[in-house]
Amino acid sequence: MAFIGVDHGTTAMRFALIEGEKILTFELGRTEAAAMSEKEILESIEREFEIKAKDIELVALTYSMGDGFSEIKDVKKLEGRGLQSTEGAGKKTGGGTRVFDAIKNSGIPAVAIPGLHMRSKVDPRMKVFSHLTSPEKLGIAYHIKCLGYEDFVVSDISSNTVTLAVVSGKVIGAIDACIFAPGVHHGPLDLQAIRDVDEGLLTANQAFIEAGALKMTPYKSREELLNAAEKGEEAALLALDTIALFAAMEIVSMQLLLKESGMKGAVFLAGSVGEEEYVQKKISKHLSQDCLSLGKWHAAIGCAEIARDVSAGEKEILGVDVSYP
């Protein structure tokens, strides 16, 4: 039986297939996916995975913030695409929408994974914030659980930074990208950003997507930043030092939740910046604790593992209820 997970990432849609012991992956840039028809997207999945749609047992989808529902559920029973609003934090390209609709309309069995928000089963103190994390981060956390870890913190560091705390195999808290630690592109609104929004110079979403550490540098993209860091350029290293410092602070804040439960737990780093050895070493030094690293495919693989286990009858994933079939 074949199971597919879909990671709605900031820059790309990533797909993973699990079939027995076999794991396959591929990605479509969000702009690339937006230009494709639903038929072309399905054909690309069949081609890349060398599988026919009729042979796919279940797909687990993530889409945007996933804040309009709180259970893993059949996409056919989802209102719209599972969002409270199409407005929010992040860049819109249409690629994620095209992939979601292609699978939803295909007839392939599929479930949608929610994000964590005020209606989720998390530590009630976390609900001072309306939104904690988008759905693909649950894919990362579930993959870590499938590796055998029950108590851990995972920080996904890339265009933005999001950190989750898992205790006894359940997510009890998370800190979303617009709250605390900056990533490369995105970050929380500071005093000047609030003034700029109030004066009508830009929208709050524009302020969010321009609040990352990249603003400290002359570089225009994450790729430019990382290439410059490899060359030892001072501005690039300062930006990575900044990201590492605040990510470490965010990790420590999530470790407090583990500490309250009498746990210490492992620390995992994910995302394109979290994979960088320079950043890993900085965070490990700040924490006085070694960090384990995950690659860019683990969110999609974790979603495929969710599809596999939901298909097998699992009724709870990381503390999130399952309503399927």
JOSULNOR-V174307 format. One record per residue. N is the residue number from 1. RES is the residue in three letters. SS is DSSP state (H for helix, E for strand, L for the rest). PHI is phi as a letter, one per 30 degrees, with the letter a starting at -180 (999 if undefined). OMEGA is omega as a letter, one per 30 degrees, with the letter a starting at -180 (NA if undefined). Layout:
N:RES:SS:PHI:OMEGA  N:RES:SS:PHI:OMEGA
This chain:
1:MET:L:999:a  2:ALA:E:c:l  3:PHE:E:b:a  4:ILE:E:b:l  5:GLY:E:c:a  6:VAL:E:b:l  7:ASP:E:c:l  8:HIS:E:d:a  9:GLY:L:d:a  10:THR:L:d:a  11:THR:L:c:a  12:ALA:E:a:l  13:MET:E:c:a  14:ARG:E:c:a  15:PHE:E:b:l  16:ALA:E:b:l  17:LEU:E:c:l  18:ILE:E:c:l  19:GLU:E:b:a  20:GLY:L:i:l  21:GLU:L:c:a  22:LYS:E:d:l  23:ILE:E:b:l  24:LEU:E:b:l  25:THR:E:b:l  26:PHE:E:a:a  27:GLU:E:b:l  28:LEU:E:b:l  29:GLY:E:e:a  30:ARG:H:d:l  31:THR:H:d:l  32:GLU:H:d:a  33:ALA:H:d:a  34:ALA:H:d:a  35:ALA:L:d:a  36:MET:L:c:l  37:SER:L:d:l  38:GLU:H:e:l  39:LYS:H:d:a  40:GLU:H:d:l  41:ILE:H:d:l  42:LEU:H:d:l  43:GLU:H:d:l  44:SER:H:d:l  45:ILE:H:d:l  46:GLU:H:d:a  47:ARG:H:d:a  48:GLU:H:d:a  49:PHE:H:c:a  50:GLU:L:h:a  51:ILE:L:b:l  52:LYS:L:c:a  53:ALA:H:e:a  54:LYS:H:d:a  55:ASP:H:c:l  56:ILE:E:d:a  57:GLU:E:d:a  58:LEU:E:a:l  59:VAL:E:c:l  60:ALA:E:c:a  61:LEU:E:c:l  62:THR:L:c:a  63:TYR:L:b:l  64:SER:L:h:a  65:MET:L:d:l  66:GLY:L:h:a  67:ASP:L:c:a  68:GLY:L:c:l  69:PHE:L:a:a  70:SER:L:b:l  71:GLU:L:b:l  72:ILE:E:d:a  73:LYS:E:b:l  74:ASP:E:e:a  75:VAL:H:d:l  76:LYS:H:d:a  77:LYS:H:c:a  78:LEU:L:d:l  79:GLU:L:d:a  80:GLY:L:h:l  81:ARG:L:c:l  82:GLY:L:i:a  83:LEU:L:c:l  84:GLN:L:d:a  85:SER:L:a:l  86:THR:L:d:l  87:GLU:L:d:l  88:GLY:L:l:a  89:ALA:L:c:l  90:GLY:L:k:a  91:LYS:L:d:a  92:LYS:L:c:l  93:THR:L:b:a  94:GLY:L:j:a  95:GLY:H:d:l  96:GLY:H:d:l  97:THR:H:d:a  98:ARG:H:d:l  99:VAL:H:d:l  100:PHE:H:e:a  101:ASP:H:d:l  102:ALA:H:d:a  103:ILE:H:d:a  104:LYS:H:d:a  105:ASN:L:d:a  106:SER:L:d:a  107:GLY:L:j:l  108:ILE:L:d:l  109:PRO:L:e:a  110:ALA:E:a:l  111:VAL:E:c:l  112:ALA:E:c:l  113:ILE:L:c:l  114:PRO:L:d:l  115:GLY:L:d:l  116:LEU:E:c:a  117:HIS:E:a:a  118:MET:L:d:a  119:ARG:L:c:a  120:SER:L:d:l  121:LYS:L:d:l  122:VAL:L:b:l  123:ASP:L:e:a  124:PRO:H:e:l  125:ARG:H:d:l  126:MET:H:d:a  127:LYS:H:d:l  128:VAL:H:d:l  129:PHE:L:c:a  130:SER:L:d:a  131:HIS:E:b:a  132:LEU:E:c:l  133:THR:E:a:l  134:SER:L:d:a  135:PRO:L:d:a  136:GLU:H:d:l  137:LYS:H:d:l  138:LEU:H:d:l  139:GLY:H:d:l  140:ILE:H:d:a  141:ALA:H:d:a  142:TYR:H:d:l  143:HIS:H:d:l  144:ILE:H:d:l  145:LYS:H:d:l  146:CYS:H:d:l  147:LEU:L:d:l  148:GLY:L:j:a  149:TYR:L:c:l  150:GLU:L:c:a  151:ASP:L:b:a  152:PHE:E:a:l  153:VAL:E:c:l  154:VAL:E:b:l  155:SER:E:c:l  156:ASP:E:c:a  157:ILE:E:c:a  158:SER:L:a:l  159:SER:L:e:l  160:ASN:L:b:a  161:THR:E:b:l  162:VAL:E:b:a  163:THR:E:b:a  164:LEU:E:b:l  165:ALA:E:c:l  166:VAL:E:b:l  167:VAL:E:b:a  168:SER:L:h:l  169:GLY:L:i:a  170:LYS:E:b:l  171:VAL:E:d:a  172:ILE:E:c:l  173:GLY:E:a:l  174:ALA:E:a:l  175:ILE:E:b:a  176:ASP:L:d:a  177:ALA:L:d:a  178:CYS:L:c:a  179:ILE:L:c:a  180:PHE:L:b:a  181:ALA:L:d:l  182:PRO:L:d:l  183:GLY:L:c:l  184:VAL:L:d:a  185:HIS:L:c:a  186:HIS:L:c:l  187:GLY:L:a:a  188:PRO:L:d:l  189:LEU:L:d:l  190:ASP:L:c:a  191:LEU:H:e:a  192:GLN:H:d:l  193:ALA:H:d:l  194:ILE:H:d:l  195:ARG:H:d:a  196:ASP:H:d:l  197:VAL:H:d:a  198:ASP:H:d:a  199:GLU:L:d:l  200:GLY:L:i:a  201:LEU:L:d:l  202:LEU:L:a:l  203:THR:L:d:l  204:ALA:H:d:l  205:ASN:H:d:l  206:GLN:H:d:l  207:ALA:H:d:a  208:PHE:H:d:a  209:ILE:H:d:l  210:GLU:L:c:a  211:ALA:L:c:a  212:GLY:L:d:a  213:ALA:H:d:l  214:LEU:H:d:a  215:LYS:H:d:l  216:MET:H:d:a  217:THR:L:b:l  218:PRO:L:d:a  219:TYR:L:d:a  220:LYS:L:c:a  221:SER:L:b:l  222:ARG:H:d:a  223:GLU:H:d:l  224:GLU:H:d:a  225:LEU:H:d:a  226:LEU:H:d:l  227:ASN:H:d:l  228:ALA:H:d:l  229:ALA:H:d:l  230:GLU:H:d:l  231:LYS:L:d:l  232:GLY:L:i:a  233:GLU:L:d:a  234:GLU:H:e:a  235:ALA:H:d:l  236:ALA:H:d:a  237:LEU:H:d:l  238:LEU:H:d:l  239:ALA:H:d:l  240:LEU:H:d:l  241:ASP:H:d:a  242:THR:H:d:l  243:ILE:H:e:a  244:ALA:H:d:a  245:LEU:H:d:a  246:PHE:H:d:l  247:ALA:H:d:l  248:ALA:H:d:l  249:MET:H:e:a  250:GLU:H:d:l  251:ILE:H:d:l  252:VAL:H:e:a  253:SER:H:d:l  254:MET:H:d:l  255:GLN:H:d:l  256:LEU:H:d:l  257:LEU:H:d:l  258:LEU:H:d:a  259:LYS:H:d:l  260:GLU:H:d:l  261:SER:L:c:l  262:GLY:L:i:a  263:MET:L:c:l  264:LYS:L:c:l  265:GLY:L:i:l  266:ALA:E:d:l  267:VAL:E:b:l  268:PHE:E:c:l  269:LEU:E:c:l  270:ALA:E:b:l  271:GLY:H:j:a  272:SER:H:d:l  273:VAL:H:d:l  274:GLY:H:d:l  275:GLU:L:d:a  276:GLU:L:d:a  277:GLU:H:e:l  278:TYR:H:e:a  279:VAL:H:d:l  280:GLN:H:e:a  281:LYS:H:d:l  282:LYS:H:d:a  283:ILE:H:d:l  284:SER:H:e:l  285:LYS:H:d:l  286:HIS:H:d:a  287:LEU:H:d:a  288:SER:L:h:a  289:GLN:L:a:l  290:ASP:L:d:l  291:CYS:L:c:l  292:LEU:E:c:a  293:SER:E:c:l  294:LEU:L:c:l  295:GLY:L:d:a  296:LYS:L:d:a  297:TRP:L:c:a  298:HIS:H:d:l  299:ALA:H:d:l  300:ALA:H:d:l  301:ILE:H:d:l  302:GLY:H:d:l  303:CYS:H:d:l  304:ALA:H:d:l  305:GLU:H:d:l  306:ILE:H:d:l  307:ALA:H:e:l  308:ARG:H:d:a  309:ASP:H:d:l  310:VAL:H:d:l  311:SER:H:d:a  312:ALA:L:d:l  313:GLY:L:j:l  314:GLU:L:d:a  315:LYS:L:c:l  316:GLU:E:a:l  317:ILE:E:b:l  318:LEU:L:h:a  319:GLY:L:j:l  320:VAL:E:c:a  321:ASP:E:d:l  322:VAL:E:c:l  323:SER:E:c:a  324:TYR:L:a:g  325:PRO:L:d:NA
